[in-house]
Amino acid sequence: MSQNHQDSAWGKLQTMLPQWVHESKAYTEDGQVAAYIPELARAPQNVLGICLMDAAGDTVVGGDHDFRFTLQSISKVFTLILALMDRGEEVVFSKVGMEPTGDDFNSMLKLELVEPGIPFNPLINAGAIAISSLMAGSDPAAQTQRILQFFRDVADNPTLAINHAVHRSESDTAHRNRSLAYFLKDNGVLSGDVEDVLDVYFSHCSVEATCTDLARMALVLANNGVDPIRNLRLMPRRYVQIAKTFMITCGMYNASGEFAMNVGLPAKSGVSGGILTMVPGQYGIGVVGPALNRKGNSTAGVHLIGKLSQEFDWSLF
């Protein structure tokens, strides 16, 4: 896109975004706030916010953009990159596969049915638990601190922190995730203590952020690992390419194919209602809308991103 077209798009965003947010907000009525983690059920259903950030750090925001929420599965994109930085591709992909599942994000079905019994990809729960076991650090506290510092560096926000109420709520109700983790332990995928690994996993899922934080983190991915605002490389290009490929194929749970066809951008959602997406080389985008569809994605958030992609012809396909 030429600079003139970028300027034109930015101006249209500034003018039209309030109307588009208003129109998409009606779709919050079609979803339900996640309740299987009790603390997440406290979120108001009608929230919808968005932040778009360009390479200069300029932003356009709309709706409830300052609403705070936990990253949940969005964190998996960055723990994957960090594990690749710590361990390399050979080790990481000996523990997780590279394929979408077509199953729910917390399913354990194919772990037992398909050899060699490793999770299909690092963005489903089983895969992200396996990835959490690969973090550098002498104990769970050190591993968690390393992850948190990495998130802070990517977001350029030293105040990012874990929401301990959400962490406790996740841990207290994590029967399915514990089952997945113990199955992985039995299969030899996890070598450490299951509860230690799960504590690291719950911790990075419970990091709290805003749409602006998501947009800043997405901007780094949009620029292949370079923060264009600080002109600073934060992660290797190759590992960002791997992460963005997983975002296309697996990032929106088992609605990833539908999202790729209708929106056509790399994206990762979380059950708190967050969506991180980007226009490669141009914008980082963070969205939040806690009301979810039956596949775990924000109803209003997906609608809003789809509207923007259509208006500006952002699809990569």
Helices and strands as residue ranges (DSSP letters): H 3-25, G 26-30, E 32-33, G 38-42, E 49-54, E 59-63, E 69-70, G 72-74, H 75-87, H 89-95, H 109-113, H 125-132, H 140-155, E 161-162, H 164-172, H 175-186, H 194-205, E 207-209, H 211-222, E 226-227, E 232-233, H 237-250, G 253-255, H 256-262, E 267-269, E 274-279, E 283-288, E 291-292, H 299-312
